Amino acid sequence: MENTAHEKFMRIAIELSEYNVKQGTGGPFGAVIVKDGMIVARSANRVVPTNDPTAHAEVSVIRLACQELETYDLTGCEIYTSCEPCPMCLGAIYWARIDKVYYANTKADAAAIGFDDHFIYDEIDKKMESRKLSFVQLLRTEALSAFKLWETTENKTDY
């Protein structure tokens, strides 16, 4: 794909981020998913209007693209996002198997305006007992039964 096409898709992501701010509907983030040079889905950050803290632009556009393509596997797709993905969005991008990420603003740019994800990166590297959020394990033996069932089930869909 020519560089001008990449820039066109990134400009759409940026436009979505600006529009979101101007409309007062959420944070300054937008994302577009492209497959074979065609836009499959586009979304801005939807956290505030949906009351969903996971509705970042990247997660929202992944959900839309999966619905549009009727698959949970976005192999062959690229994502254009107005900002370097946060840890949650990065995880979602990997789980969706997106081939490539194009981004505009950096996580340092986002931190400078109050969207600082650094503490999450720090927390991930800590042992559970050292994290700010309390983790308590319960009923592991009982819960393992579902994992054992999964291992032996023949009509499962690996994903």
Secondary structure, 3 states (H helix, E strand, C coil): CCHHHHHHHHHHHHHHHHHHHHHCCCCCCEEEEEECCEEEEEEECCHHHHCCCCCCHHHHHHHHHHHHHCCCCCCCEEEEEEECCCHHHHHHHHHHCCCEEEEEECHHHHHHCCCCCHHHHHHHHCCHHHCCCCCCCCCHHHHHHHHHHHHHCCCCCCC
